[in-house]
Amino acid sequence: MNDRLRPDTRLLHVGEAPAVYLKTVGPPIQKGSTVILPDAASLYDDTRPTYGRAGLATHRALTDALAELEHAATVRLFPSGLAAMTGTLLAVLKAGDEVLVTDAVYKPTRRFCDRVLRRYGVTTRYYPPDSSAETIVSLCGAATRLIVLESPGSLTFDMQDVPGVATLARSRGVLTLMDNTWAAGLYFKPLDHGVDLSVQALTKYVGGHSDVFMGSAAAREPALVDALDKAILDFGWAVSAEDAYMMLRGVRTLPTRMARHGESGLRIASWLSGRDEVAAVLHPALPGSPGHDIWRRDFSGAAGLFAFALRHESSVASFLDALDIFGLGFSWGGFESLALNCDPQFATRSHPPRFAGPLIRLSVGLEDPADLIADLDRALLASR
Ligand SMILES: *Cc1c(COP(=O)(O)O)cnc(C)c1O
């Protein structure tokens, strides 16, 4: 530094970012709004990053890893999973459009469609989640721009014929968007099956520790990548480098954690299906469960999230309150096991599902499954 500079100036300019970093296993957590450009000509050069909002080295490392995960050309980041869904909708829809949405869609996505999209002149129609591909695509009218898929569906785990819908929709010039959070990008690759946009709440399995929010949207078509980029630029969405670093850390152990979640989940689902207190188990990877054939055809593994119906209405609270290892809470995909009852969330559905009894959702964590089964055993006995 120039020795003649005064103390206040020296204080501001000592310890500046190094131009070159030592190589570590992870990327640097590069924080920055301002990007320092090498010369005057670079200031207005649109082909290079000139501002940090769109992400720096840490974000780039994460989006490269997620593009690999989703078999995508490009992945863009959003501040939460919900923001990734709503942001992608805003990126591709305009006033006058119609969107067809599965009735089993994540409930806050529905709230956005009903409250925000409607206000901006986009209409939403909900189709039953078990509709065939032909039925869904036959609903398309002249204004239909997009079909939203979620498979398995939230809470009820309905499996959709995603490749069928994607192929038929494409032939009609209608876009498809899938919420791919359950498969975590690992066990199902929507873009390989013809889906145009794959969205994930990274908050769940990719984060894996219930402590950071983020969402991603993956695409291949240059026009859709451009639409996502413009939306991100126009709305000003940004995620922090610290959070991007945490997500990248999650990506590294995702396959290992998912294998344990999946194995424990299936073991517990199978154990539950033999219990008197249980009327039905909704787990796509469990033989005999609804949608199992589609899961076996299209998916390469299972998450640890599934549901089961108790036989008696009165047993919900006593069951949940007797759980000790399973925490009661929303969200899922963390290392810790969680449970909640689902029925209060069905009131907003256009086609409310009906089961033999109240529905309980379990997010099976990484604990020893024998301890989880013992916990469920005690709670089921307490619920009788
Ligand atoms: C949790 C969830 C989201 C939203 O993710 P957030 O990061 O909590 O906003 C979206 N889709 C599905 C299926 C989810 O379970």
The ligand as an SDF file (V2000), in Angstrom:
LIG
                    3D

 15 15  0  0  0  0  0  0  0  0999 V2000
  -40.8740  -27.6850    1.5830 C   0  0  0  0  0  0  0  0  0  0  0  0
  -41.3120  -27.7940    0.1810 C   0  0  0  0  0  0  0  0  0  0  0  0
  -41.2040  -26.7080   -0.6800 C   0  0  0  0  0  0  0  0  0  0  0  0
  -40.7760  -25.3400   -0.2030 C   0  0  0  0  0  0  0  0  0  0  0  0
  -39.4750  -25.2900    0.2820 O   0  0  0  0  0  0  0  0  0  0  0  0
  -39.0440  -24.1120    1.2960 P   0  0  0  0  0  0  0  0  0  0  0  0
  -37.5650  -24.0750    1.1700 O   0  0  0  0  0  0  0  0  0  0  0  0
  -39.5360  -24.5280    2.6470 O   0  0  0  0  0  0  0  0  0  0  0  0
  -39.6890  -22.8580    0.8230 O   0  0  0  0  0  0  0  0  0  0  0  0
  -41.5920  -26.8740   -1.9910 C   0  0  0  0  0  0  0  0  0  0  0  0
  -42.0530  -28.0590   -2.4420 N   0  0  0  0  0  0  0  0  0  0  0  0
  -42.1630  -29.1240   -1.6400 C   0  0  0  0  0  0  0  0  0  0  0  0
  -42.6750  -30.4010   -2.1950 C   0  0  0  0  0  0  0  0  0  0  0  0
  -41.8070  -29.0340   -0.3040 C   0  0  0  0  0  0  0  0  0  0  0  0
  -41.9690  -30.0840    0.5080 O   0  0  0  0  0  0  0  0  0  0  0  0
  1  2  1  0
  2  3  1  0
  2 14  2  0
  3  4  1  0
  3 10  2  0
  4  5  1  0
  5  6  1  0
  6  7  2  0
  6  8  1  0
  6  9  1  0
 10 11  1  0
 11 12  2  0
 12 13  1  0
 12 14  1  0
 14 15  1  0
M  END
$$$$
